[in-house]
């Protein structure tokens, strides 16, 4: 396995501003039941965002991540605010 660590202050041309990289809450089915989970910014890049991200080098580092959908390792919750309900990890 290969990891890279980037310090934001030293890599302004590599890492985009956090405001561009928002996650979202989505409904999903797991074992026949409806749950909520988070999708990260790189799982639902829209054309406008993709164009903005092209100028940052992190996109080159994410080619493998963007090529494969994430199928496991998500936290699932019955409600949108998991602090008030049970959470499971699939």
N, C-alpha and C positions, 0 to 999 in steps of 0.2 A: 504494500500500500504506500502511496506517495502523498505527502502533505506539503502545502506551502503556507507560510504565515506572512501576512502583509501588515505593516503598520500604516495606518491611514495617513498620518502626517508626512511619511516618507514616500508615499505612493499615490499622489493626487491624480496621476494619469492612469493608474491601475484600477482604483476603486471609485465607483460612482458615489454621489451623495446618498445618504441613507433615505432621504425623502423619495428617491426613485425606486427604492427596493422594498416596497410594502408587501406584506403578506395579506391573505384574505381568509375569512372563515367560509367553509363550504359544507354542504350536506354530503354524506357518503353512506353507502350501504355496507354493512359488515355482518356476516352471518345472518342475513335476512332482516336486520334491524337498521333503523336510521340513526345516524350519529352526526356530530359536527367535528370537523378537524381543520387544521390550517394548511393552506397551500402557500408555498414560498414563491417569491417573485419570479424565480427562474422556471417555475412550472406553468406559468400562464402569461408569458411575455406577449404583449400586444404589439402590433407593427410600430406604433408611435414610440413605445418604450424601447423596442429593439433598435430603432434608428438612433435614439439618444445614447444607448449603451455601446454602440459601435465604436465610439471614440475612446472607450476605456479598455485597457489590456486584459481585465479580468475575464472578458468574454472568451478569449483564447484559452484560458485555464479551465473554463467550464464546458468545453466541447463534449466531454464524456458525460457530465451531469445532464446536459441538455438533451443528449441522445437517448437516454433511458428514462422511462417513467418511474416514479417512486411508488412501489407497491406495498411496502411494509414499513414498520418502525414509526408509525404515526400514533399520536395520542388522540383518542376518540372520547367524546363526551356527549351525553344526552342533551345538554343545554349549551347555549352559546357562551355562558359564563361558567367555566368548569370549576371555579372555586366553590360554587354552590351545589355541585353535584358530583357523582362518581365519575372518575376518569379511568379509562383502560388503555393499554398500549397493545396494538396488534402486531 
